[in-house]
Amino acid sequence: MLFWALAILVFLLLPTFLFKRFTKSPTFYFGTIFKTTRFLPLFDKFAKYRRFLNLFADIGLVLGFGAIGVDYLIGRKQGKKIRLLLFFLSAFFLFEFFILFFEFLLTNPFIEKFNLLLSLGFAVMGFAGFLFISLAAYAIFIIESAIAGEQSCPGVAPIIPGLEIPKIGLQVPLHGWISILIILVLHEGMHGVLMRKAKAKIKSAGVLLLGLFPIGAFVEPDEPNFQKIPEKEQLRVYAAGPMANIITSPLIFLVALFFSLAIVNPLFGPFESQEYDRVVDGVVIATVDQNIVFCGRVYEGPAFGKLEPGMLVKKINGKDVENVLDLGREITASGVLNPFTITVEKDGAVEEVTIIPTEMGSIGFKVMEKKRAGQDFSQEYNLLSNLVETVTSFLRWFFLLSLVVGMVNFLPMSPFDGGKIAKVMLLPYFGFLKMSKEDTEKFIGRLFLWILLILLALNALPFFL
């Protein structure tokens, strides 16, 4: 442990020392701030597409703050009755939109009883409302688990590519740093483009490094000048960053789909099939779990007592299984939470059993390929297979990280973009306080800050139990 601690310390200190020695960038022990004006003309180049950028940012305001965003952009210009009707119609549309495109966000079995409320939260207040209710719902689950003497996973955790998240067992691969850098550059870049569209001055742009790792990016505005631009333009600037990350996710999904259908399947697929036909002579059960532990909870293995190590897998859902690819495809096609039938053979006896995955999608057994005598995969296949797997993993994590960063930045608390938006957008709903605009904005900021800090602390509680 001491060796690794010293290695990490050197790994962080050495790059910072070199940056301090050979550049003019400000350094702070482990960190470096790179500032530049070199790329500012790019902001002006893209800022000329005013209509597109306004629509882009306005969609971001609606996704970030739901029907309240629609009310700000359109409703406040209407009479009371039309405004109220517009609010409910937009909330209904956004509810259906969420179910259609973001239902995969409602897959946490620990808070599934709140799924309707989560969907309504998005409808009324966009991703800001969805995350707010998610944190509250999971905090309730953690408290209930603690009272019952049961363990639970933390609801929030730092994501450091290459390191396993404690008590969760999830690890973002090292290439996640590349994704994070691209995500941060896109995020701050869109802030910069929208600033220049609004004729706001920008002092510099840059990145923050921890050792060699990017942990942040920034666009530094001329603050007094920025405060002079219209309120709506300021909100568009704030919304453009997280919107850039959210819109990147479906684009990355399409890239991944193209990579799979247009490159992997036609080019690598036939070679892979040829290799499997030459090397693999069936699939056998390798291990069967009696119990599955997740987040400190013990689940009975769904395959225990039904399958045994050494059994030959013949079919899955009635379709022949010749290799692990067939098995994986059929289980995925049936749905990770849905039951499936598996036909196995042992000592000449064939039987069919039904496996019901746990609520977390675990099937409770692992398989391995039975190789033909004297046969093994070629070096070329191993190299190509590793390349395809790496690219696929990169696209998958890029998709997830981009969506998470975009959503989280709509949280209605400082220093997130959503905190700045909330102060302005929610102002009319707090008119009953009879305070000045400045005092009301401060109250809104403090209210959400303290509520969310409490919820975040409760969600992090399992780290300390």
C-alpha positions as a Python dict, from the first residue, in 0.01 Angstrom:
ca = {
    (1, 'M'): (0, 0, 0),
    (2, 'L'): (285, 239, 86),
    (3, 'F'): (450, 169, -250),
    (4, 'W'): (131, 245, -444),
    (5, 'A'): (65, 557, -237),
    (6, 'L'): (414, 686, -316),
    (7, 'A'): (378, 590, -684),
    (8, 'I'): (52, 782, -714),
    (9, 'L'): (206, 1079, -534),
    (10, 'V'): (499, 1089, -776),
    (11, 'F'): (265, 1038, -1072),
    (12, 'L'): (71, 1350, -968),
    (13, 'L'): (364, 1564, -855),
    (14, 'L'): (606, 1503, -1144),
    (15, 'P'): (386, 1638, -1428),
    (16, 'T'): (296, 1942, -1217),
    (17, 'F'): (665, 2009, -1148),
    (18, 'L'): (745, 1984, -1521),
    (19, 'F'): (458, 2217, -1612),
    (20, 'K'): (582, 2468, -1356),
    (21, 'R'): (941, 2437, -1478),
    (22, 'F'): (884, 2460, -1853),
    (23, 'T'): (556, 2653, -1894),
    (24, 'K'): (399, 2970, -1758),
    (25, 'S'): (81, 2790, -1649),
    (26, 'P'): (-24, 2835, -1284),
    (27, 'T'): (36, 2519, -1078),
    (28, 'F'): (-92, 2416, -736),
    (29, 'Y'): (89, 2113, -591),
    (30, 'F'): (-95, 1839, -787),
    (31, 'G'): (-286, 2061, -1029),
    (32, 'T'): (-221, 2281, -1330),
    (33, 'I'): (-440, 2544, -1497),
    (34, 'F'): (-389, 2582, -1869),
    (35, 'K'): (-526, 2913, -1999),
    (36, 'T'): (-524, 3023, -2361),
    (37, 'T'): (-688, 3267, -2601),
    (38, 'R'): (-581, 3068, -2906),
    (39, 'F'): (-914, 2895, -2958),
    (40, 'L'): (-1141, 3195, -2891),
    (41, 'P'): (-1183, 3273, -3266),
    (42, 'L'): (-1351, 2930, -3298),
    (43, 'F'): (-1630, 3051, -3072),
    (44, 'D'): (-1695, 3343, -3307),
    (45, 'K'): (-1691, 3109, -3606),
    (46, 'F'): (-1978, 2898, -3465),
    (47, 'A'): (-2160, 3189, -3297),
    (48, 'K'): (-2295, 3314, -3631),
    (49, 'Y'): (-2555, 3033, -3642),
    (50, 'R'): (-2784, 3230, -3416),
    (51, 'R'): (-3119, 3063, -3487),
    (52, 'F'): (-2984, 2714, -3446),
    (53, 'L'): (-2800, 2807, -3125),
    (54, 'N'): (-3108, 2974, -2976),
    (55, 'L'): (-3319, 2667, -3052),
    (56, 'F'): (-3044, 2438, -2921),
    (57, 'A'): (-3019, 2626, -2589),
    (58, 'D'): (-3398, 2662, -2552),
    (59, 'I'): (-3440, 2286, -2591),
    (60, 'G'): (-3175, 2254, -2322),
    (61, 'L'): (-3379, 2479, -2092),
    (62, 'V'): (-3686, 2260, -2150),
    (63, 'L'): (-3497, 1933, -2097),
    (64, 'G'): (-3328, 2080, -1791),
    (65, 'F'): (-3638, 2236, -1631),
    (66, 'G'): (-3937, 2073, -1800),
    (67, 'A'): (-4273, 2250, -1808),
    (68, 'I'): (-4125, 2528, -1597),
    (69, 'G'): (-3880, 2587, -1882),
    (70, 'V'): (-4167, 2602, -2134),
    (71, 'D'): (-4348, 2842, -1901),
    (72, 'Y'): (-4042, 3069, -1894),
    (73, 'L'): (-3989, 3065, -2271),
    (74, 'I'): (-4351, 3086, -2387),
    (75, 'G'): (-4608, 3078, -2105),
    (76, 'R'): (-4528, 3406, -1935),
    (77, 'K'): (-4618, 3594, -2254),
    (78, 'Q'): (-4973, 3451, -2245),
    (79, 'G'): (-5283, 3516, -2037),
    (80, 'K'): (-5335, 3322, -1714),
    (81, 'K'): (-5572, 3060, -1860),
    (82, 'I'): (-5363, 2993, -2170),
    (83, 'R'): (-5049, 2991, -1960),
    (84, 'L'): (-5195, 2733, -1721),
    (85, 'L'): (-5321, 2518, -2011),
    (86, 'L'): (-4982, 2539, -2180),
    (87, 'F'): (-4809, 2433, -1858),
    (88, 'F'): (-5020, 2119, -1820),
    (89, 'L'): (-5002, 2029, -2192),
    (90, 'S'): (-4624, 2066, -2195),
    (91, 'A'): (-4597, 1861, -1875),
    (92, 'F'): (-4809, 1585, -2033),
    (93, 'F'): (-4598, 1589, -2351),
    (94, 'L'): (-4272, 1580, -2154),
    (95, 'F'): (-4404, 1293, -1939),
    (96, 'E'): (-4468, 1087, -2253),
    (97, 'F'): (-4136, 1199, -2403),
    (98, 'F'): (-3952, 1078, -2093),
    (99, 'I'): (-4124, 739, -2098),
    (100, 'L'): (-4047, 702, -2470),
    (101, 'F'): (-3679, 802, -2471),
    (102, 'F'): (-3554, 787, -2112),
    (103, 'E'): (-3741, 494, -1958),
    (104, 'F'): (-3403, 318, -1919),
    (105, 'L'): (-3335, 565, -1636),
    (106, 'L'): (-3616, 399, -1436),
    (107, 'T'): (-3432, 70, -1382),
    (108, 'N'): (-3319, 109, -1022),
    (109, 'P'): (-3508, -172, -840),
    (110, 'F'): (-3449, -10, -499),
    (111, 'I'): (-3663, 294, -584),
    (112, 'E'): (-3894, 156, -852),
    (113, 'K'): (-4196, 241, -635),
    (114, 'F'): (-4113, 606, -707),
    (115, 'N'): (-4100, 564, -1087),
    (116, 'L'): (-4423, 754, -1148),
    (117, 'L'): (-4303, 1038, -928),
    (118, 'L'): (-3966, 1039, -1109),
    (119, 'S'): (-4142, 1069, -1445),
    (120, 'L'): (-4362, 1350, -1313),
    (121, 'G'): (-4051, 1521, -1177),
    (122, 'F'): (-3905, 1528, -1528),
    (123, 'A'): (-4235, 1647, -1675),
    (124, 'V'): (-4261, 1943, -1437),
    (125, 'M'): (-3895, 2032, -1384),
    (126, 'G'): (-3690, 1835, -1638),
    (127, 'F'): (-3368, 1661, -1543),
    (128, 'A'): (-3340, 1898, -1246),
    (129, 'G'): (-3664, 1755, -1106),
    (130, 'F'): (-3579, 1397, -1201),
    (131, 'L'): (-3244, 1411, -1018),
    (132, 'F'): (-3391, 1593, -720),
    (133, 'I'): (-3657, 1324, -671),
    (134, 'S'): (-3405, 1046, -745),
    (135, 'L'): (-3179, 1168, -464),
    (136, 'A'): (-3475, 1202, -227),
    (137, 'A'): (-3612, 857, -315),
    (138, 'Y'): (-3278, 685, -273),
    (139, 'A'): (-3216, 871, 54),
    (140, 'I'): (-3544, 722, 181),
    (141, 'F'): (-3429, 376, 70),
    (142, 'I'): (-3095, 417, 251),
    (143, 'I'): (-3267, 530, 571),
    (144, 'E'): (-3516, 241, 555),
    (145, 'S'): (-3230, -5, 497),
    (146, 'A'): (-3032, 136, 789),
    (147, 'I'): (-3333, 111, 1022),
    (148, 'A'): (-3385, -251, 911),
    (149, 'G'): (-3016, -324, 975),
    (150, 'E'): (-2948, -388, 607),
    (151, 'Q'): (-2665, -257, 393),
    (152, 'S'): (-2708, -53, 76),
    (153, 'C'): (-2498, 97, -201),
    (154, 'P'): (-2422, 468, -195),
    (155, 'G'): (-2643, 675, -421),
    (156, 'V'): (-2359, 909, -522),
    (157, 'A'): (-1990, 839, -572),
    (158, 'P'): (-1686, 997, -735),
    (159, 'I'): (-1603, 858, -1078),
    (160, 'I'): (-1229, 814, -1128),
    (161, 'P'): (-1144, 613, -1441),
    (162, 'G'): (-916, 324, -1356),
    (163, 'L'): (-1025, 301, -992),
    (164, 'E'): (-1309, 85, -859),
    (165, 'I'): (-1589, 275, -687),
    (166, 'P'): (-1590, 155, -324),
    (167, 'K'): (-1889, -55, -210),
    (168, 'I'): (-2028, -63, -565),
    (169, 'G'): (-1769, -270, -749),
    (170, 'L'): (-1804, -63, -1066),
    (171, 'Q'): (-1495, 60, -1248),
    (172, 'V'): (-1474, 303, -1538),
    (173, 'P'): (-1187, 196, -1768),
    (174, 'L'): (-880, 418, -1798),
    (175, 'H'): (-992, 535, -2142),
    (176, 'G'): (-1271, 713, -1955),
    (177, 'W'): (-1025, 1000, -1907),
    (178, 'I'): (-1035, 1060, -2283),
    (179, 'S'): (-1415, 1067, -2273),
    (180, 'I'): (-1414, 1307, -1979),
    (181, 'L'): (-1174, 1543, -2158),
    (182, 'I'): (-1392, 1549, -2472),
    (183, 'I'): (-1707, 1593, -2262),
    (184, 'L'): (-1560, 1886, -2070),
    (185, 'V'): (-1430, 2055, -2385),
    (186, 'L'): (-1771, 2020, -2556),
    (187, 'H'): (-1948, 2147, -2245),
    (188, 'E'): (-1736, 2456, -2197),
    (189, 'G'): (-1703, 2511, -2570),
    (190, 'M'): (-2079, 2549, -2607),
    (191, 'H'): (-2081, 2793, -2315),
    (192, 'G'): (-1822, 2994, -2507),
    (193, 'V'): (-2012, 2983, -2837),
    (194, 'L'): (-2333, 3104, -2671),
    (195, 'M'): (-2142, 3380, -2491),
    (196, 'R'): (-2005, 3509, -2819),
    (197, 'K'): (-2347, 3481, -2982),
    (198, 'A'): (-2473, 3713, -2706),
    (199, 'K'): (-2175, 3947, -2769),
    (200, 'A'): (-2028, 3874, -2423),
    (201, 'K'): (-1652, 3911, -2386),
    (202, 'I'): (-1437, 3609, -2305),
    (203, 'K'): (-1100, 3645, -2133),
    (204, 'S'): (-968, 3293, -2185),
    (205, 'A'): (-1048, 2922, -2205),
    (206, 'G'): (-862, 2624, -2071),
    (207, 'V'): (-847, 2297, -1882),
    (208, 'L'): (-770, 2189, -1525),
    (209, 'L'): (-529, 1900, -1479),
    (210, 'L'): (-468, 1673, -1182),
    (211, 'G'): (-122, 1549, -1271),
    (212, 'L'): (-182, 1456, -1633),
    (213, 'F'): (-553, 1383, -1591),
    (214, 'P'): (-819, 1635, -1701),
    (215, 'I'): (-1062, 1708, -1418),
    (216, 'G'): (-1223, 2024, -1549),
    (217, 'A'): (-1248, 2277, -1829),
    (218, 'F'): (-1354, 2639, -1827),
    (219, 'V'): (-1441, 2944, -2031),
    (220, 'E'): (-1356, 3261, -1842),
    (221, 'P'): (-1599, 3544, -1921),
    (222, 'D'): (-1556, 3911, -1849),
    (223, 'E'): (-1802, 3892, -1558),
    (224, 'P'): (-1917, 4259, -1548),
    (225, 'N'): (-1974, 4247, -1922),
    (226, 'F'): (-2156, 3911, -1901),
    (227, 'Q'): (-2397, 4045, -1639),
    (228, 'K'): (-2506, 4316, -1883),
    (229, 'I'): (-2643, 4078, -2147),
    (230, 'P'): (-3019, 4002, -2136),
    (231, 'E'): (-3139, 3752, -1876),
    (232, 'K'): (-3268, 3508, -2138),
    (233, 'E'): (-2929, 3508, -2313),
    (234, 'Q'): (-2758, 3431, -1982),
    (235, 'L'): (-2987, 3131, -1929),
    (236, 'R'): (-2913, 3010, -2280),
    (237, 'V'): (-2541, 3026, -2204),
    (238, 'Y'): (-2590, 2817, -1889),
    (239, 'A'): (-2813, 2560, -2064),
    (240, 'A'): (-2591, 2514, -2370),
    (241, 'G'): (-2315, 2328, -2182),
    (242, 'P'): (-2520, 2042, -2034),
    (243, 'M'): (-2734, 2032, -2350),
    (244, 'A'): (-2417, 1969, -2553),
    (245, 'N'): (-2340, 1668, -2335),
    (246, 'I'): (-2695, 1531, -2347),
    (247, 'I'): (-2723, 1562, -2726),
    (248, 'T'): (-2381, 1396, -2761),
    (249, 'S'): (-2519, 1075, -2606),
    (250, 'P'): (-2763, 981, -2887),
    (251, 'L'): (-2500, 1084, -3143),
    (252, 'I'): (-2251, 848, -2980),
    (253, 'F'): (-2520, 578, -2977),
    (254, 'L'): (-2561, 622, -3353),
    (255, 'V'): (-2184, 607, -3400),
    (256, 'A'): (-2175, 286, -3196),
    (257, 'L'): (-2462, 143, -3402),
    (258, 'F'): (-2283, 233, -3725),
    (259, 'F'): (-1960, 82, -3592),
    (260, 'S'): (-2141, -240, -3512),
    (261, 'L'): (-2357, -272, -3824),
    (262, 'A'): (-2132, -122, -4091),
    (263, 'I'): (-1785, -219, -3970),
    (264, 'V'): (-1781, -500, -3712),
    (265, 'N'): (-2058, -720, -3852),
    (266, 'P'): (-1957, -720, -4222),
    (267, 'L'): (-1579, -699, -4180),
    (268, 'F'): (-1496, -868, -3851),
    (269, 'G'): (-1805, -1089, -3819),
    (270, 'P'): (-1721, -1347, -4090),
    (271, 'F'): (-1363, -1380, -3964),
    (272, 'E'): (-1491, -1425, -3608),
    (273, 'S'): (-1740, -1692, -3718),
    (274, 'Q'): (-1466, -1873, -3906),
    (275, 'E'): (-1242, -1872, -3599),
    (276, 'Y'): (-1519, -1998, -3371),
    (277, 'D'): (-1613, -2276, -3615),
    (278, 'R'): (-1250, -2385, -3626),
    (279, 'V'): (-1173, -2362, -3253),
    (280, 'V'): (-1492, -2398, -3047),
    (281, 'D'): (-1670, -2726, -2993),
    (282, 'G'): (-1953, -2612, -2769),
    (283, 'V'): (-2021, -2419, -2448),
    (284, 'V'): (-2014, -2564, -2096),
    (285, 'I'): (-2125, -2432, -1758),
    (286, 'A'): (-1811, -2315, -1572),
    (287, 'T'): (-1946, -2203, -1233),
    (288, 'V'): (-2282, -2172, -1058),
    (289, 'D'): (-2331, -1922, -775),
    (290, 'Q'): (-2521, -2032, -468),
    (291, 'N'): (-2560, -1671, -357),
    (292, 'I'): (-2507, -1336, -528),
    (293, 'V'): (-2398, -1040, -317),
    (294, 'F'): (-2476, -690, -439),
    (295, 'C'): (-2457, -373, -231),
    (296, 'G'): (-2423, -582, 84),
    (297, 'R'): (-2741, -774, 9),
    (298, 'V'): (-2749, -1148, -53),
    (299, 'Y'): (-2964, -1287, -333),
    (300, 'E'): (-3023, -1657, -393),
    (301, 'G'): (-2848, -1769, -712),
    (302, 'P'): (-3122, -1821, -973),
    (303, 'A'): (-2929, -2108, -1137),
    (304, 'F'): (-2823, -2285, -816),
    (305, 'G'): (-2973, -2632, -793),
    (306, 'K'): (-3074, -2619, -1160),
    (307, 'L'): (-2739, -2609, -1336),
    (308, 'E'): (-2407, -2773, -1254),
    (309, 'P'): (-2050, -2707, -1365),
    (310, 'G'): (-1957, -2923, -1662),
    (311, 'M'): (-2302, -2930, -1820),
    (312, 'L'): (-2299, -2878, -2198),
    (313, 'V'): (-2524, -2592, -2314),
    (314, 'K'): (-2731, -2708, -2611),
    (315, 'K'): (-2997, -2441, -2658),
    (316, 'I'): (-3114, -2106, -2521),
    (317, 'N'): (-3482, -2019, -2566),
    (318, 'G'): (-3506, -2306, -2813),
    (319, 'K'): (-3219, -2185, -3035),
    (320, 'D'): (-2899, -2379, -3081),
    (321, 'V'): (-2592, -2259, -2891),
    (322, 'E'): (-2258, -2321, -3059),
    (323, 'N'): (-2049, -2056, -2879),
    (324, 'V'): (-2069, -1787, -2612),
    (325, 'L'): (-2172, -1529, -2872),
    (326, 'D'): (-2493, -1722, -2939),
    (327, 'L'): (-2560, -1746, -2567),
    (328, 'G'): (-2501, -1375, -2504),
    (329, 'R'): (-2717, -1265, -2797),
    (330, 'E'): (-3016, -1474, -2692),
    (331, 'I'): (-3003, -1371, -2326),
    (332, 'T'): (-2979, -1005, -2432),
    (333, 'A'): (-3265, -1048, -2678),
    (334, 'S'): (-3490, -1195, -2408),
    (335, 'G'): (-3423, -897, -2177),
    (336, 'V'): (-3180, -891, -1886),
    (337, 'L'): (-3460, -911, -1629),
    (338, 'N'): (-3681, -1162, -1811),
    (339, 'P'): (-3685, -1541, -1758),
    (340, 'F'): (-3523, -1759, -2023),
    (341, 'T'): (-3499, -2132, -2087),
    (342, 'I'): (-3169, -2312, -2123),
    (343, 'T'): (-3129, -2666, -2250),
    (344, 'V'): (-2830, -2854, -2109),
    (345, 'E'): (-2683, -3201, -2139),
    (346, 'K'): (-2500, -3408, -1876),
    (347, 'D'): (-2391, -3770, -1913),
    (348, 'G'): (-2614, -3806, -2218),
    (349, 'A'): (-2924, -3679, -2037),
    (350, 'V'): (-3085, -3362, -2175),
    (351, 'E'): (-3301, -3131, -1966),
    (352, 'E'): (-3456, -2787, -2002),
    (353, 'V'): (-3461, -2542, -1711),
    (354, 'T'): (-3594, -2191, -1665),
    (355, 'I'): (-3371, -1924, -1517),
    (356, 'I'): (-3525, -1614, -1360),
    (357, 'P'): (-3260, -1338, -1323),
    (358, 'T'): (-3236, -1142, -999),
    (359, 'E'): (-3381, -793, -983),
    (360, 'M'): (-3032, -667, -1074),
    (361, 'G'): (-3018, -886, -1387),
    (362, 'S'): (-2774, -1148, -1251),
    (363, 'I'): (-2819, -1499, -1397),
    (364, 'G'): (-2600, -1672, -1139),
    (365, 'F'): (-2377, -1879, -1366),
    (366, 'K'): (-2078, -1841, -1597),
    (367, 'V'): (-1986, -2035, -1907),
    (368, 'M'): (-1670, -2118, -2095),
    (369, 'E'): (-1601, -2242, -2444),
    (370, 'K'): (-1500, -2601, -2503),
    (371, 'K'): (-1211, -2593, -2749),
    (372, 'R'): (-1130, -2861, -3003),
    (373, 'A'): (-817, -3064, -2936),
    (374, 'G'): (-503, -2880, -3046),
    (375, 'Q'): (-693, -2571, -3160),
    (376, 'D'): (-673, -2212, -3034),
    (377, 'F'): (-765, -1866, -3158),
    (378, 'S'): (-511, -1707, -3391),
    (379, 'Q'): (-301, -1408, -3287),
    (380, 'E'): (-468, -1196, -3555),
    (381, 'Y'): (-810, -1277, -3414),
    (382, 'N'): (-703, -1194, -3058),
    (383, 'L'): (-564, -857, -3169),
    (384, 'L'): (-874, -765, -3370),
    (385, 'S'): (-1105, -891, -3097),
    (386, 'N'): (-929, -676, -2836),
    (387, 'L'): (-947, -374, -3067),
    (388, 'V'): (-1320, -418, -3129),
    (389, 'E'): (-1383, -468, -2758),
    (390, 'T'): (-1184, -155, -2668),
    (391, 'V'): (-1363, 65, -2922),
    (392, 'T'): (-1702, -71, -2815),
    (393, 'S'): (-1619, -12, -2448),
    (394, 'F'): (-1501, 342, -2524),
    (395, 'L'): (-1823, 428, -2708),
    (396, 'R'): (-2038, 272, -2435),
    (397, 'W'): (-1870, 465, -2155),
    (398, 'F'): (-1858, 785, -2360),
    (399, 'F'): (-2236, 755, -2405),
    (400, 'L'): (-2298, 699, -2034),
    (401, 'L'): (-2054, 961, -1902),
    (402, 'S'): (-2177, 1228, -2142),
    (403, 'L'): (-2539, 1170, -2039),
    (404, 'V'): (-2452, 1169, -1668),
    (405, 'V'): (-2245, 1489, -1689),
    (406, 'G'): (-2523, 1664, -1882),
    (407, 'M'): (-2795, 1558, -1640),
    (408, 'V'): (-2597, 1634, -1324),
    (409, 'N'): (-2515, 1984, -1447),
    (410, 'F'): (-2888, 2063, -1442),
    (411, 'L'): (-2904, 2005, -1065),
    (412, 'P'): (-3058, 2324, -920),
    (413, 'M'): (-2768, 2407, -690),
    (414, 'S'): (-2442, 2598, -715),
    (415, 'P'): (-2191, 2556, -870),
    (416, 'F'): (-2381, 2359, -1135),
    (417, 'D'): (-2536, 2536, -1435),
    (418, 'G'): (-2879, 2433, -1307),
    (419, 'G'): (-2823, 2631, -989),
    (420, 'K'): (-2776, 2950, -1191),
    (421, 'I'): (-3079, 2873, -1407),
    (422, 'A'): (-3302, 2789, -1109),
    (423, 'K'): (-3248, 3128, -942),
    (424, 'V'): (-3392, 3307, -1245),
    (425, 'M'): (-3645, 3056, -1378),
    (426, 'L'): (-3812, 2981, -1043),
    (427, 'L'): (-3828, 3345, -934),
    (428, 'P'): (-4202, 3403, -1014),
    (429, 'Y'): (-4303, 3093, -815),
    (430, 'F'): (-4158, 3248, -499),
    (431, 'G'): (-4334, 3582, -539),
    (432, 'F'): (-4535, 3511, -224),
    (433, 'L'): (-4222, 3589, -22),
    (434, 'K'): (-4265, 3960, -104),
    (435, 'M'): (-3889, 4010, -120),
    (436, 'S'): (-3676, 4194, -371),
    (437, 'K'): (-3560, 4011, -683),
    (438, 'E'): (-3204, 3988, -554),
    (439, 'D'): (-3309, 3856, -212),
    (440, 'T'): (-3551, 3605, -367),
    (441, 'E'): (-3279, 3469, -597),
    (442, 'K'): (-3046, 3432, -301),
    (443, 'F'): (-3320, 3250, -108),
    (444, 'I'): (-3385, 3009, -397),
    (445, 'G'): (-3014, 2938, -429),
    (446, 'R'): (-2970, 2873, -57),
    (447, 'L'): (-3289, 2665, -33),
    (448, 'F'): (-3188, 2420, -304),
    (449, 'L'): (-2825, 2422, -195),
    (450, 'W'): (-2904, 2309, 160),
    (451, 'I'): (-3173, 2059, 60),
    (452, 'L'): (-2948, 1899, -201),
    (453, 'L'): (-2645, 1898, 29),
    (454, 'I'): (-2852, 1706, 284),
    (455, 'L'): (-2975, 1463, 17),
    (456, 'L'): (-2623, 1415, -118),
    (457, 'A'): (-2493, 1348, 235),
    (458, 'L'): (-2766, 1087, 291),
    (459, 'N'): (-2691, 925, -45),
    (460, 'A'): (-2321, 904, 52),
    (461, 'L'): (-2402, 759, 396),
    (462, 'P'): (-2337, 393, 300),
    (463, 'F'): (-1969, 478, 246),
    (464, 'F'): (-1941, 525, 624),
    (465, 'L'): (-2162, 238, 746),
}
